[in-house]
Amino acid sequence: MPHPQATPPATIARILSLALEHPEWGCVRVAEQLKAEGPGVSSPTVQTILIKHGLGGKPERVRRLEEAHLADGRPLTAEQEALITRANPAFRERAAWPARPGELLVQESFIVGYFDRLGSLYLHAVVDAWNGMAFAELYPAKRGELAVALLNKQVVGFYEERHLRPGAVLTDLSHEYGKYPYQMFLELSQIGHRTTATRGPGKHGAYERFHDEVMEECFKPMERGASVLDIAAPRAALAAWLARYNAERPSPGFPNRGQAPGRAFESYMALPKG
């Protein structure tokens, strides 16, 4: 027999519904809405119920809302879509998701920091738009030959060895992606070249997500002082982080729905091909 002070199941259901309808609402706002609709409960009770159901924080509520949309196509309001996209920029690319790994690769370079003995270091990275799998290297400059070196040494061979020819590379309009040597390399490799639109988001969502994660998890914690004597140390740290990111680190939400990028790739390769 339920305790006389137990929260009615209908109230619990309404609390959980409000938490997904408005993930940015805190327990006080939810409690106020309940009271406006009829018999309510206190904000501490709301918080206890949300925590019990894994919805205690805004990130958890936004992630659950994204999962619900991906599972059953639940319609989203503009407010809900903005919240999900802010947490997972790759979500905004779902309507134009590539059909296979390697179909669309996104390449950019950006400064990761200034190191006392090394000067500025730039991360050159290629991200597969299909699953977020990343290839990257640190260089002391932004130049076309370095962008080509990353493609040539790490990317093209990876796909060709697995009988997946890269389809196209998406870049911004930076000088290193000009005719020589970058576009010449793509032409010789029979890989298409696209550029980001002048208006709209500055980065492809898959790359934006990778950018945020590698900066937060790899480069922000890195020592930039006198102990960094040469580029080998930050390169080794990047390589270790990339290995975990690609093979082990869960990737919640769109497109991998919890699988690490490498695991999603392996799942695709295991599918029977026509």
Buried (B, 14 or more C-beta within 10 A) or exposed (E): EEEEEEBEEEBBEBBBEBBBBBBEBBBEBBBBBBEEEEEBBEBEBBBBBBEEBEBBEBEBBBBBBBBEBBEEEEEBEEEBBEBBBEBBBBBBBBEEBBEBBBBBBBBBBBEBBEBEEBEEBBBBBBBBBBBBBBBBBBBEEBBBBBBBBBBEEBBBEBBEEEEBEBBBBBBBEBEBBEEEBBBEBBEEBEBBBBEBEEEEEEBBBBBBBBBEBBBEEBBEEBEBEEEBEEBEBBBEBBEEBBEEBBBEBEBBBBBBBEBBBBBBBEEBEEEEEE
